[in-house]
Amino acid sequence: MKKYSLVEWLQDTTALVSIDDLIKQKMDACFRQLKNVTKLISDAHQRKLVPANSRGLLHCNASSAVSFIELSDAEVNVGRSSDCWLIIDDKYLSKVQFKIYRIEEFFVLSDCGSKNGTSVNGELVNQRTLVNGDCITAGKTTLLYVENLSQAFQ
């Protein structure tokens, strides 16, 4: 294997990954996520899925059915395992991917040491206090935390 100096490596076009390609990949990923979130909001609004003054998660499953999971004082485990409160059929999720629990008036998401991680608004997190409109991504699954759907993105 040939060793490169930094200058040689930068000059060797076969060793470079185009920055434009990297940016395009990131943009494509963002657009896919935005498309999922837009569908969640649109479907929930049309079907009046989110009761007034409730907090919970909007979820779009593999068959594009949108559901609202209301959060309460009980801890919610999310993952592939039948032991989870919210079971999601996504091979990229861990058996127990993350949990959401209440501390006073806030809901907190905590990753459960998952292999692929959990993101909130595109940022990989271990623990995060959720706010209205947060987009949770784990594996190929997107969930939207809402406190009031009409104010989710204001």
Backbone torsions as a table, in degrees:
resi	resn	phi	psi	omega
1	MET	NA	132.4	-178.9
2	LYS	-75.9	136.5	175.1
3	LYS	-94.0	137.4	-179.2
4	TYR	-111.0	142.4	163.1
5	SER	-78.1	164.8	-179.6
6	LEU	-58.4	-42.4	-179.6
7	VAL	-63.9	-44.8	178.8
8	GLU	-62.3	-41.7	-178.3
9	TRP	-63.3	-43.7	179.5
10	LEU	-65.6	-29.9	-179.4
11	GLN	-82.2	-22.4	-178.8
12	ASP	-80.7	103.0	-175.9
13	THR	-63.9	-21.6	178.0
14	THR	-73.2	-21.1	-179.6
15	ALA	-90.4	-11.1	-176.4
16	LEU	-92.5	141.4	168.3
17	VAL	-101.6	127.5	-177.2
18	SER	-60.8	129.7	177.0
19	ILE	-62.9	-35.0	176.7
20	ASP	-60.3	-39.7	178.0
21	ASP	-64.7	-41.7	178.5
22	LEU	-63.1	-43.7	178.6
23	ILE	-63.5	-42.8	179.3
24	LYS	-61.8	-41.9	178.2
25	GLN	-61.1	-44.9	179.1
26	LYS	-63.9	-42.7	179.9
27	MET	-64.0	-43.0	178.4
28	ASP	-59.9	-42.7	178.9
29	ALA	-62.9	-41.9	178.7
30	CYS	-64.0	-42.8	179.5
31	PHE	-65.0	-38.7	177.3
32	ARG	-62.5	-44.1	179.7
33	GLN	-64.9	-43.9	179.2
34	LEU	-61.4	-40.1	178.2
35	LYS	-61.2	-43.4	177.7
36	ASN	-61.7	-46.2	-178.3
37	VAL	-64.9	-42.7	179.1
38	THR	-59.8	-42.0	178.2
39	LYS	-63.9	-43.2	178.7
40	LEU	-58.2	-47.8	-177.6
41	ILE	-66.2	-46.7	-178.5
42	SER	-60.6	-48.7	-179.7
43	ASP	-64.1	-42.9	-179.2
44	ALA	-63.9	-41.1	-179.8
45	HIS	-65.5	-46.8	-178.6
46	GLN	-63.8	-38.7	-176.3
47	ARG	-93.7	3.0	-179.6
48	LYS	50.0	49.9	-176.9
49	LEU	-75.5	-27.6	-173.1
50	VAL	-100.1	112.2	178.2
51	PRO	-64.6	152.6	178.8
52	ALA	-60.2	144.0	176.5
53	ASN	58.5	29.2	177.4
54	SER	-112.4	156.9	177.0
55	ARG	-121.5	139.4	-179.9
56	GLY	-179.4	-163.9	-176.8
57	LEU	-118.6	132.7	169.5
58	LEU	-93.9	133.0	-176.7
59	HIS	-133.5	135.6	175.5
60	CYS	-112.4	116.7	-177.3
61	ASN	-83.6	-178.3	-174.8
62	ALA	-60.1	-27.5	179.8
63	SER	-94.1	16.5	176.8
64	SER	67.7	18.5	174.1
65	ALA	-83.4	132.1	-178.0
66	VAL	-100.5	134.6	177.7
67	SER	-133.9	157.6	177.5
68	PHE	-113.1	126.2	178.7
69	ILE	-109.7	107.9	-178.0
70	GLU	-76.0	135.1	178.6
71	LEU	-95.3	143.5	178.4
72	SER	-130.7	-153.4	178.8
73	ASP	-76.6	-17.6	-177.5
74	ALA	-75.7	144.7	176.5
75	GLU	-70.6	139.1	-179.8
76	VAL	-115.3	118.1	174.3
77	ASN	-95.4	136.6	-178.4
78	VAL	-123.0	131.7	178.6
79	GLY	170.8	-165.3	-178.5
80	ARG	-86.1	-22.7	-173.2
81	SER	-67.3	145.4	176.5
82	SER	-69.2	-11.6	176.5
83	ASP	-81.1	-10.8	-179.1
84	CYS	-77.8	150.2	176.0
85	TRP	-70.0	-41.6	175.6
86	LEU	-113.8	106.2	-178.1
87	ILE	-93.7	124.9	-179.8
88	ILE	-122.3	126.7	179.8
89	ASP	-83.3	88.1	-178.8
90	ASP	-145.3	111.7	-175.1
91	LYS	-64.1	-13.7	179.6
92	TYR	-90.2	-3.0	176.0
93	LEU	-89.6	152.2	172.0
94	SER	-77.9	167.6	178.3
95	LYS	-56.7	-44.6	170.5
96	VAL	-125.4	103.5	-173.8
97	GLN	-79.8	-55.2	-179.9
98	PHE	-152.8	167.9	175.5
99	LYS	-131.1	153.6	175.7
100	ILE	-124.6	129.9	-179.5
101	TYR	-139.8	162.1	-176.0
102	ARG	-99.9	134.5	170.3
103	ILE	-126.3	110.4	-174.8
104	GLU	55.2	-120.7	-178.5
105	GLU	-94.4	4.2	-176.5
106	PHE	-106.7	153.4	170.6
107	PHE	-109.0	135.4	-176.6
108	VAL	-118.3	133.1	174.1
109	LEU	-98.3	134.8	178.5
110	SER	-134.0	120.7	176.5
111	ASP	-67.1	140.9	-176.1
112	CYS	-100.0	38.0	179.9
113	GLY	73.1	32.5	-177.1
114	SER	-65.3	153.5	-177.4
115	LYS	-67.6	-44.0	-175.6
116	ASN	-98.1	-4.0	176.7
117	GLY	82.3	169.3	178.8
118	THR	-128.8	133.9	-179.7
119	SER	-114.4	144.7	171.3
120	VAL	-122.0	120.1	-177.7
121	ASN	54.0	38.7	176.2
122	GLY	84.0	-2.4	-179.0
123	GLU	-107.6	125.6	177.9
124	LEU	-64.5	129.0	-175.4
125	VAL	-130.3	152.4	168.8
126	ASN	-95.8	-41.8	179.4
127	GLN	-150.9	141.7	-178.9
128	ARG	-156.0	134.9	170.6
129	THR	-76.0	126.4	-176.2
130	LEU	-82.1	143.6	174.7
131	VAL	-125.8	159.0	-177.3
132	ASN	-51.7	126.2	177.9
133	GLY	93.7	-0.5	179.0
134	ASP	-63.1	136.2	178.3
135	CYS	-103.2	117.1	-178.0
136	ILE	-102.1	126.6	179.2
137	THR	-125.0	129.8	176.0
138	ALA	-145.9	127.9	-174.5
139	GLY	60.0	-130.3	177.0
140	LYS	-103.0	17.5	-175.4
141	THR	-103.1	136.9	176.1
142	THR	-122.1	130.8	175.6
143	LEU	-125.7	149.2	179.2
144	LEU	-120.4	123.1	177.3
145	TYR	-84.2	124.6	-180.0
146	VAL	-129.8	140.2	172.5
147	GLU	-105.3	-32.8	177.5
148	ASN	-155.7	109.1	-172.3
149	LEU	-56.5	-37.9	-177.4
150	SER	-68.3	-18.1	-179.9
151	GLN	-112.1	10.9	-172.2
152	ALA	-58.1	-32.2	-176.7
153	PHE	-125.9	28.9	177.4
154	GLN	-93.2	NA	NA
